Amino acid sequence: MKAQKTATRRSGIKIMASLITLLGSLAYIMLLAVFNGCLGYVCSIGVTVMGAVGIAKALGESIALSYGWIIGLAVGFGILRGLLRYLEQYSNHYIAFRLLAVLRDKIFAALRILCPAKLESKQKGSIIAMITSDIETLEVFYAHTISPVCIAVLVSLGVFLFVGFISSWWLALIALLGYISIGIVVPLISSGKLKQSGVNYRREFASFNAYFLDSIKGVKDIVLNNAEAERESEVNCRSDILLKETKKMKHDTSAAQAATELTITLFIAVTLIVGIVLVNCGTLTIGKMIIGVVAVFSSFGPVSAVSALPGNLTQTFASGDRVLNLLEEQPAVTAITDGKDFTFDNLQVNDLNFSYDKQTAVLQDICMHAQKGEIVGIVGESGCGKSTFLKLLLRFWQKDGGTINYNGIDIDGINSDSLSDNVSMVSQSTYLFDMSIEDNLRIAKKNATQAELEAACKMASVHDFIMTLPQGYKTQVGALGDNLSAGEKQRIGLARAFLSGSSLILLDEPTSNVDSINEGIILKALAEQKNKRSIILVSHRESTMAIADRIYRVDSGYMKEV
């Protein structure tokens, strides 16, 4: 998989072009930043050039400006340089932070389309790294890349013409060669060396972030199973790998910076030598030589900034490529908005086939049916495809063949909102947000009354537990639901399903995290609900199937009614 990603990675030009197109209506602010940046560098160069002009005047060069004007211009250029630099940086960072907000919004919008299938196959830590670290890395591109490149081109062209007309075209030609070498040749050579180290660093950073997040979330299980030493060893190993990649990237970046400084020094020396030769040959006065040489000396700032970009751009390109891949990724299924609505009465599945990779069959020739008012049980060993079957009933994935009909309508012709209104699922692990229990329940029904909340929780055998908490339904569950046990979270998830009022409830191992007493209470509650709705109950426990009207067994991807 890694080899495939490396092979299909976009070029730096394509990544930059794609990121620039995201500017949209903010393009005019970027133009303002470039304008202010160009004027700022002109003022910066102007300070030293005015000093050279003063020296040239003292040496007898014919200068129309008086000493007072020369000093005044030098001071004025210095003041304007500070103001224009501030405006340039303000514009760049305004664009950057506005676009970072837009990018995060785009990522969340993409995840809404790609999920839930996306989260079935990708570590959450990697997505979190993308939303945080990768997006922050792109700030470098928008705030410190686009305008510096434009400024370097415009300022270098301006200095080339100034030196050519005012001093010597020979000095101007050397300056142009210096700009090309420092702003193009050196960055190209550096980027070739830095590209792989930047990609490796971003990959290892995302991997370490995902593994460390998993370790934090599973710290209780790690301690209970006495696996601290093994986990610590793996964390240290991954940390060492990340440190190694960081050092390599920093070493390559330092080498690139040294190459830039060396190139600048060489061209400064060449410019000075050529200027002295021209004066000795009598083709250039010493005053004009000083003005031209000083102008060239002070003009390498913009191209030097461009030359320093590859060190940051390697990470930026890697982050940008990951973000663009997500934004362009096609969902496993697309939402249906022009289909049919329905009110659940019956489900009919015929000859259903599914494979995740289109090669290894997970489900084959599945046939089953369910009517409103009955409980259908599905049993089988772990990994036999029971959970996958439930997700297909909610169209998390696109079926490969066969039909899933609700009221005689194929699932691919039903509006997604209508499907969600009629069918809900309680998975093996219920996620609770860092809010109160009441707010977590109202995710299923926003305007639910307190009586409705309590009724749903009583059906899920969790009301009595909630009432023992200090603040009852107002109790905060804590980050990641750590204040509650797995069984308590599962029963709250079951209460959500009851509260939603869905006509068909899919239950994936609803009693796997509760004891036998609470299992009996939950099963009794489910049996009482079957007059109002249909329930498909998946479990590997035979005892759970006691309330089922009909039972299907899944074995090696095949389903049989027993």
Beta strands, then each sheet from edge to edge (+ up, - down):
strand 1: 346-354
strand 2: 363-371
strand 3: 375-380
strand 4: 401-406
strand 5: 409-410
strand 6: 423-426
strand 7: 504-508
strand 8: 534-539
strand 9: 550-555
strand 10: 558-561
sheet 1: 2+ 1- 4+ 5-
sheet 2: 6+ 7+ 8+ 3+ 9+ 10-
end
